[in-house]
Amino acid sequence: MATKSLGFFFLFLIVLAAHETVVQKTEARICLAPSGKYRGLCFRESGCDSTCKKQDHLRGGVCQRFACYCQRNC
């Protein structure tokens, strides 16, 4: 009976150790670069965002200081 309990205990430890060693996914850093395609002052981020996504094939765009900046992975 003691060997059965010991076997279940070791099986439990193996399952627990396997559960704890899950690989964690890290977020990529995001860099900003001025958009070369967006024209005019940037007031609405939706236009900047769509320009960067469609024309430059990047993550998106944001307005900063009335200019459109495209987001990309560093």
Secondary structure, 3 states (H helix, E strand, C coil): CHHHHHHHHHHHHHHHHHHHCCCCCCCCCEEEEECCCCCCCCCCHHHHHHHHHHCCCCCEEEEECCEEEEEEEC
